[in-house]
Amino acid sequence: MSNIRITKQFSFETGHALYGYDGKCKNVHGHSYKLSVTVIGSPITDHTNVKFGMVIDFGDLKKIVKEEIVNVFDHATVFNKNTPHVELARELENRGHNVLLVDYQPTSEMMVIDFSKKIKKRLPKHISLHSLKLQETDTSFAEWYASDNN
């Protein structure tokens, strides 16, 4: 059976700041992120399976990505917990804001690496994560490919 790539797209709003950066992005700001998740596998050939003919049900892929990424990052502000931004994060949390502290600089590049790890853990064994594309503006994005990360 042929391998087929299936892609589901998501969007979420997230704020962040890049500690130590020498440009405008050192300031707290936000993006309307677009995430494309592509998995690869063979369509199910068991005629008795309710998912017959599918690589993965789009709804099942949506559930994974929503739980691991979208519901966590949407309308949150992300800071590197290993920087002085942790003080700002605590202040925002005390005021009722949704803050995420991560152990990396919250660039698109590092976020897409984090997302790949989270998604791969949840996929069924017969499905592989093929690629991710995280777009932070209309003209700027980071991509992760399994073939580049073996």
CYANA upper distance limits for C-alpha pairs under 8 A (distance plus 0.5 A):
  1 MET  CA     42 SER  CA      6.66
  1 MET  CA     43 PRO  CA      8.02
  2 SER  CA     42 SER  CA      6.30
  2 SER  CA     43 PRO  CA      8.24
  3 ASN  CA     40 ILE  CA      6.86
  3 ASN  CA     41 GLY  CA      5.44
  3 ASN  CA     42 SER  CA      5.08
  3 ASN  CA     43 PRO  CA      7.97
  4 ILE  CA     40 ILE  CA      6.01
  4 ILE  CA     41 GLY  CA      6.06
  4 ILE  CA     42 SER  CA      6.43
  4 ILE  CA     43 PRO  CA      7.77
  4 ILE  CA     55 VAL  CA      7.56
  5 ARG  CA     38 THR  CA      6.77
  5 ARG  CA     39 VAL  CA      6.01
  5 ARG  CA     40 ILE  CA      4.85
  5 ARG  CA     41 GLY  CA      7.22
  5 ARG  CA    130 HIS  CA      8.12
  6 ILE  CA     38 THR  CA      5.88
  6 ILE  CA     39 VAL  CA      5.86
  6 ILE  CA     40 ILE  CA      6.80
  6 ILE  CA     55 VAL  CA      7.83
  6 ILE  CA     56 ILE  CA      8.30
  7 THR  CA     36 SER  CA      6.99
  7 THR  CA     37 VAL  CA      5.86
  7 THR  CA     38 THR  CA      4.68
  7 THR  CA     39 VAL  CA      7.01
  8 LYS  CA     36 SER  CA      6.30
  8 LYS  CA     37 VAL  CA      5.89
  8 LYS  CA     38 THR  CA      7.14
  8 LYS  CA     58 PHE  CA      7.50
  8 LYS  CA     61 LEU  CA      7.99
  8 LYS  CA     62 LYS  CA      7.72
  9 GLN  CA     34 LYS  CA      7.57
  9 GLN  CA     35 LEU  CA      6.13
  9 GLN  CA     36 SER  CA      4.90
  9 GLN  CA     37 VAL  CA      6.80
 10 PHE  CA     34 LYS  CA      6.21
 10 PHE  CA     35 LEU  CA      5.55
 10 PHE  CA     36 SER  CA      6.88
 10 PHE  CA     70 VAL  CA      8.10
 11 SER  CA     32 SER  CA      7.45
 11 SER  CA     33 TYR  CA      6.02
 11 SER  CA     34 LYS  CA      4.94
 11 SER  CA     35 LEU  CA      6.55
 11 SER  CA     70 VAL  CA      7.94
 12 PHE  CA     32 SER  CA      6.39
 12 PHE  CA     33 TYR  CA      5.86
 12 PHE  CA     34 LYS  CA      7.22
 12 PHE  CA     70 VAL  CA      6.66
 12 PHE  CA     73 PHE  CA      7.71
 12 PHE  CA     74 ASP  CA      5.41
 12 PHE  CA     75 HIS  CA      7.78
 13 GLU  CA     30 GLY  CA      7.49
 13 GLU  CA     31 HIS  CA      6.30
 13 GLU  CA     32 SER  CA      5.13
 13 GLU  CA     33 TYR  CA      6.48
 13 GLU  CA     73 PHE  CA      7.99
 13 GLU  CA     74 ASP  CA      5.54
 13 GLU  CA     75 HIS  CA      5.70
 13 GLU  CA     76 ALA  CA      8.09
 14 THR  CA     30 GLY  CA      5.90
 14 THR  CA     31 HIS  CA      6.16
 14 THR  CA     32 SER  CA      7.27
 14 THR  CA     33 TYR  CA      7.72
 14 THR  CA     73 PHE  CA      6.62
 14 THR  CA     74 ASP  CA      6.05
 14 THR  CA     75 HIS  CA      5.59
 14 THR  CA     76 ALA  CA      5.83
 14 THR  CA     77 THR  CA      6.35
 14 THR  CA     78 VAL  CA      7.89
 15 GLY  CA     28 VAL  CA      7.22
 15 GLY  CA     29 HIS  CA      5.79
 15 GLY  CA     30 GLY  CA      4.27
 15 GLY  CA     31 HIS  CA      6.83
 15 GLY  CA     75 HIS  CA      7.63
 15 GLY  CA     76 ALA  CA      6.66
 15 GLY  CA     77 THR  CA      4.77
 15 GLY  CA     78 VAL  CA      6.64
 16 HIS  CA     28 VAL  CA      5.97
 16 HIS  CA     29 HIS  CA      6.21
 16 HIS  CA     30 GLY  CA      6.56
 16 HIS  CA     77 THR  CA      5.67
 16 HIS  CA     78 VAL  CA      5.22
 16 HIS  CA     79 PHE  CA      6.51
 16 HIS  CA    106 PRO  CA      7.27
 17 ALA  CA     25 CYS  CA      6.46
 17 ALA  CA     26 LYS  CA      5.72
 17 ALA  CA     27 ASN  CA      5.91
 17 ALA  CA     28 VAL  CA      5.01
 17 ALA  CA     29 HIS  CA      6.93
 17 ALA  CA     78 VAL  CA      7.73
 17 ALA  CA     79 PHE  CA      6.85
 17 ALA  CA    106 PRO  CA      7.88
 18 LEU  CA     25 CYS  CA      6.33
 18 LEU  CA     26 LYS  CA      5.11
 18 LEU  CA     27 ASN  CA      7.68
 18 LEU  CA     28 VAL  CA      8.42
 18 LEU  CA     79 PHE  CA      8.08
 18 LEU  CA     80 ASN  CA      8.43
 18 LEU  CA    105 GLN  CA      6.95
 18 LEU  CA    106 PRO  CA      7.18
 18 LEU  CA    107 THR  CA      7.89
 19 TYR  CA     26 LYS  CA      6.15
 19 TYR  CA     80 ASN  CA      8.12
 19 TYR  CA     83 THR  CA      7.31
 19 TYR  CA     84 PRO  CA      8.47
 19 TYR  CA     85 HIS  CA      7.61
 19 TYR  CA    105 GLN  CA      8.03
 20 GLY  CA     26 LYS  CA      7.23
 21 TYR  CA     25 CYS  CA      7.32
 21 TYR  CA     26 LYS  CA      5.76
 22 ASP  CA     26 LYS  CA      7.36
 25 CYS  CA     29 HIS  CA      7.57
 30 GLY  CA     77 THR  CA      8.50
 31 HIS  CA    136 GLU  CA      6.21
 31 HIS  CA    137 THR  CA      7.48
 32 SER  CA    136 GLU  CA      6.74
 32 SER  CA    137 THR  CA      7.58
 33 TYR  CA    134 LEU  CA      7.24
 33 TYR  CA    135 GLN  CA      6.02
 33 TYR  CA    136 GLU  CA      5.19
 33 TYR  CA    137 THR  CA      7.60
 34 LYS  CA    133 LYS  CA      8.39
 34 LYS  CA    134 LEU  CA      6.29
 34 LYS  CA    135 GLN  CA      5.51
 34 LYS  CA    136 GLU  CA      7.16
 35 LEU  CA    132 LEU  CA      7.51
 35 LEU  CA    133 LYS  CA      6.12
 35 LEU  CA    134 LEU  CA      5.11
 35 LEU  CA    135 GLN  CA      6.84
 36 SER  CA    132 LEU  CA      6.10
 36 SER  CA    133 LYS  CA      5.57
 36 SER  CA    134 LEU  CA      7.13
 37 VAL  CA    129 LEU  CA      8.35
 37 VAL  CA    131 SER  CA      6.76
 37 VAL  CA    132 LEU  CA      5.38
 37 VAL  CA    133 LYS  CA      7.34
 38 THR  CA    129 LEU  CA      6.83
 38 THR  CA    130 HIS  CA      5.93
 38 THR  CA    131 SER  CA      5.65
 38 THR  CA    132 LEU  CA      6.74
 39 VAL  CA    127 ILE  CA      7.11
 39 VAL  CA    128 SER  CA      6.03
 39 VAL  CA    129 LEU  CA      4.92
 39 VAL  CA    130 HIS  CA      5.32
 39 VAL  CA    131 SER  CA      7.38
 40 ILE  CA     55 VAL  CA      7.92
 40 ILE  CA    127 ILE  CA      6.35
 40 ILE  CA    128 SER  CA      5.86
 40 ILE  CA    129 LEU  CA      6.86
 40 ILE  CA    130 HIS  CA      6.30
 41 GLY  CA     55 VAL  CA      6.16
 41 GLY  CA    126 HIS  CA      7.04
 41 GLY  CA    127 ILE  CA      5.50
 41 GLY  CA    128 SER  CA      7.05
 42 SER  CA     54 MET  CA      8.39
 42 SER  CA     55 VAL  CA      5.99
 42 SER  CA    126 HIS  CA      8.48
 42 SER  CA    127 ILE  CA      8.44
 43 PRO  CA     52 PHE  CA      7.75
 43 PRO  CA     53 GLY  CA      5.45
 43 PRO  CA     54 MET  CA      5.14
 43 PRO  CA     55 VAL  CA      4.61
 43 PRO  CA     56 ILE  CA      8.13
 44 ILE  CA     49 ASN  CA      8.18
 44 ILE  CA     51 LYS  CA      7.26
 44 ILE  CA     52 PHE  CA      5.54
 44 ILE  CA     53 GLY  CA      5.56
 44 ILE  CA     54 MET  CA      6.08
 44 ILE  CA     55 VAL  CA      6.61
 45 THR  CA     52 PHE  CA      6.41
 45 THR  CA     53 GLY  CA      6.66
 46 ASP  CA     52 PHE  CA      6.46
 47 HIS  CA     52 PHE  CA      6.21
 48 THR  CA     52 PHE  CA      7.65
 51 LYS  CA     56 ILE  CA      8.00
 51 LYS  CA     57 ASP  CA      7.30
 55 VAL  CA    127 ILE  CA      8.02
 56 ILE  CA     60 ASP  CA      7.33
 56 ILE  CA     61 LEU  CA      7.41
 56 ILE  CA    127 ILE  CA      8.26
 57 ASP  CA     61 LEU  CA      7.02
 58 PHE  CA     62 LYS  CA      6.53
 59 GLY  CA     63 LYS  CA      6.66
 60 ASP  CA     64 ILE  CA      7.00
 61 LEU  CA     65 VAL  CA      6.84
 62 LYS  CA     66 LYS  CA      6.36
 63 LYS  CA     67 GLU  CA      6.56
 64 ILE  CA     68 GLU  CA      6.58
 64 ILE  CA    119 ILE  CA      7.39
 64 ILE  CA    122 ARG  CA      7.11
 64 ILE  CA    123 LEU  CA      8.27
 65 VAL  CA     69 ILE  CA      5.98
 65 VAL  CA     70 VAL  CA      6.96
 65 VAL  CA    119 ILE  CA      7.14
 66 LYS  CA     70 VAL  CA      5.09
 66 LYS  CA     71 ASN  CA      5.93
 66 LYS  CA     72 VAL  CA      8.49
 67 GLU  CA     71 ASN  CA      6.15
 67 GLU  CA     72 VAL  CA      7.61
 68 GLU  CA     72 VAL  CA      7.08
 68 GLU  CA    115 PHE  CA      8.38
 68 GLU  CA    118 LYS  CA      6.88
 68 GLU  CA    119 ILE  CA      7.47
 69 ILE  CA     73 PHE  CA      6.33
 69 ILE  CA     74 ASP  CA      8.48
 69 ILE  CA    115 PHE  CA      7.34
 70 VAL  CA     74 ASP  CA      5.93
 72 VAL  CA     76 ALA  CA      7.92
 73 PHE  CA     77 THR  CA      8.23
 73 PHE  CA     78 VAL  CA      8.40
 73 PHE  CA    100 LEU  CA      8.18
 75 HIS  CA     98 ASN  CA      7.59
 76 ALA  CA     97 HIS  CA      8.03
 76 ALA  CA     98 ASN  CA      5.30
 76 ALA  CA     99 VAL  CA      5.82
 76 ALA  CA    100 LEU  CA      7.03
 77 THR  CA     98 ASN  CA      6.90
 77 THR  CA     99 VAL  CA      5.33
 77 THR  CA    100 LEU  CA      6.54
 78 VAL  CA     99 VAL  CA      6.44
 78 VAL  CA    100 LEU  CA      5.20
 78 VAL  CA    101 LEU  CA      6.42
 78 VAL  CA    102 VAL  CA      7.57
 78 VAL  CA    106 PRO  CA      7.08
 79 PHE  CA     85 HIS  CA      6.88
 79 PHE  CA     86 VAL  CA      7.59
 79 PHE  CA     89 ALA  CA      7.65
 79 PHE  CA     99 VAL  CA      8.14
 79 PHE  CA    100 LEU  CA      6.84
 79 PHE  CA    101 LEU  CA      5.62
 79 PHE  CA    102 VAL  CA      6.75
 79 PHE  CA    105 GLN  CA      7.83
 79 PHE  CA    106 PRO  CA      6.98
 80 ASN  CA     85 HIS  CA      7.48
 80 ASN  CA     86 VAL  CA      7.89
 80 ASN  CA    101 LEU  CA      6.19
 80 ASN  CA    102 VAL  CA      5.55
 80 ASN  CA    103 ASP  CA      6.07
 80 ASN  CA    104 TYR  CA      5.89
 80 ASN  CA    105 GLN  CA      5.80
 80 ASN  CA    106 PRO  CA      6.97
 81 LYS  CA     85 HIS  CA      7.54
 81 LYS  CA     86 VAL  CA      6.03
 81 LYS  CA    101 LEU  CA      5.45
 81 LYS  CA    102 VAL  CA      6.00
 81 LYS  CA    103 ASP  CA      6.18
 81 LYS  CA    104 TYR  CA      8.13
 82 ASN  CA     86 VAL  CA      7.86
 82 ASN  CA    103 ASP  CA      6.98
 82 ASN  CA    104 TYR  CA      8.32
 84 PRO  CA     88 LEU  CA      8.16
 85 HIS  CA     89 ALA  CA      6.64
 86 VAL  CA     90 ARG  CA      6.68
 86 VAL  CA    101 LEU  CA      8.07
 87 GLU  CA     91 GLU  CA      6.89
 88 LEU  CA     92 LEU  CA      6.70
 89 ALA  CA     93 GLU  CA      6.60
 89 ALA  CA     99 VAL  CA      6.80
 89 ALA  CA    101 LEU  CA      8.25
 90 ARG  CA     94 ASN  CA      6.59
 91 GLU  CA     95 ARG  CA      6.94
 92 LEU  CA     96 GLY  CA      7.00
 92 LEU  CA     97 HIS  CA      5.78
 92 LEU  CA     98 ASN  CA      8.26
 92 LEU  CA     99 VAL  CA      7.71
 93 GLU  CA     97 HIS  CA      5.37
 93 GLU  CA     98 ASN  CA      6.91
 93 GLU  CA     99 VAL  CA      6.74
102 VAL  CA    106 PRO  CA      8.05
104 TYR  CA    110 MET  CA      7.23
105 GLN  CA    110 MET  CA      7.18
106 PRO  CA    110 MET  CA      6.60
106 PRO  CA    111 MET  CA      6.51
107 THR  CA    111 MET  CA      6.55
108 SER  CA    112 VAL  CA      6.54
108 SER  CA    134 LEU  CA      7.04
108 SER  CA    135 GLN  CA      8.18
108 SER  CA    136 GLU  CA      7.59
108 SER  CA    141 PHE  CA      7.53
108 SER  CA    142 ALA  CA      6.33
109 GLU  CA    113 ILE  CA      7.11
109 GLU  CA    142 ALA  CA      5.97
109 GLU  CA    143 GLU  CA      8.01
110 MET  CA    114 ASP  CA      6.83
111 MET  CA    115 PHE  CA      6.59
112 VAL  CA    116 SER  CA      6.61
112 VAL  CA    132 LEU  CA      7.40
112 VAL  CA    133 LYS  CA      7.97
112 VAL  CA    134 LEU  CA      6.92
112 VAL  CA    142 ALA  CA      7.59
112 VAL  CA    143 GLU  CA      7.65
112 VAL  CA    144 TRP  CA      7.05
113 ILE  CA    117 LYS  CA      7.10
113 ILE  CA    144 TRP  CA      7.46
114 ASP  CA    118 LYS  CA      6.99
115 PHE  CA    119 ILE  CA      6.60
116 SER  CA    120 LYS  CA      6.50
116 SER  CA    129 LEU  CA      8.12
116 SER  CA    132 LEU  CA      7.73
116 SER  CA    144 TRP  CA      8.14
117 LYS  CA    121 LYS  CA      6.95
118 LYS  CA    122 ARG  CA      7.50
119 ILE  CA    123 LEU  CA      7.01
119 ILE  CA    129 LEU  CA      8.09
120 LYS  CA    128 SER  CA      7.73
120 LYS  CA    129 LEU  CA      6.62
123 LEU  CA    127 ILE  CA      6.75
123 LEU  CA    128 SER  CA      7.57
123 LEU  CA    129 LEU  CA      8.28
129 LEU  CA    146 ALA  CA      7.22
130 HIS  CA    145 TYR  CA      6.44
130 HIS  CA    146 ALA  CA      5.83
130 HIS  CA    147 SER  CA      8.14
131 SER  CA    143 GLU  CA      7.63
131 SER  CA    144 TRP  CA      5.86
131 SER  CA    145 TYR  CA      4.86
131 SER  CA    146 ALA  CA      6.59
132 LEU  CA    143 GLU  CA      6.05
132 LEU  CA    144 TRP  CA      5.55
132 LEU  CA    145 TYR  CA      7.14
133 LYS  CA    141 PHE  CA      7.25
133 LYS  CA    142 ALA  CA      6.30
133 LYS  CA    143 GLU  CA      4.91
133 LYS  CA    144 TRP  CA      7.00
134 LEU  CA    141 PHE  CA      5.92
134 LEU  CA    142 ALA  CA      5.81
134 LEU  CA    143 GLU  CA      6.84
135 GLN  CA    139 THR  CA      8.35
135 GLN  CA    140 SER  CA      6.41
135 GLN  CA    141 PHE  CA      4.52
135 GLN  CA    142 ALA  CA      6.96
136 GLU  CA    140 SER  CA      6.43
136 GLU  CA    141 PHE  CA      6.33
137 THR  CA    141 PHE  CA      7.56
144 TRP  CA    148 ASP  CA      8.11
145 TYR  CA    149 ASN  CA      7.21
146 ALA  CA    150 ASN  CA      6.95
